[in-house]
Amino acid sequence: MASRIFMKLAGLGIATSLIAGLACTKNPDQTKMQYVPDMADSAALKSQRDFLQPPEGSVTRTAILYPSTIEEAEKTLQNPIPPSAEATAAGKKLWNKFCIPCHGVAGDSNGSITDVYPKPPNLVAKDYPAHKDGFYFHKMTFGGAIMPSYGHAISPQERWQIAHYIHELQRVAK
């Protein structure tokens, strides 16, 4: 009976040795068989970066490419919304929502937060009335020295409507 147990243990030991020997590859450069390879060999992630972000420098098919400088934007961008009472009224609503805290009701840089933060330019004085819609559109999209970018919060159509309202404020101030 002891010999039978010994034979079973010996057979088990030989089988284990065979399986272990077959599992080890003799060539370290040979790819091992894996059930779910993505879990074992996942792509290295950089901090603060999503796994599915596109490569740096790539542009989506639906991207809107704007001019890089404000001067170029003023020359090339044309307001696709014709001037009308409706466009100006829509621009006024948006102005009241986004612009009044800094630029004030009349666009004269007397907003409610200008006693704490730096005053923005007076849009109804100096050379600002001479600027075209593309100038204001670019400034709202990308921001400036003290103005934050609103490209993420205000749609292109709404930025054009605000540009119409800025010109209305400038006409009233004359």
Secondary structure, DSSP 8 states (H G I E B T S, - for coil): -HHHHHHHHHHHHHHHHHHHHHHS-S-TTS----SSHHHHS-----TT--TT---TT---TT-----SSHHHHHHH---SS---HHHHHHHHHHHHHHTHHHH-TTSSS--TTTTTS-----TTSTTGGGS-HHHHHHHHHH--SSS---TTTS-HHHHHHHHHHHHHHHHHH-
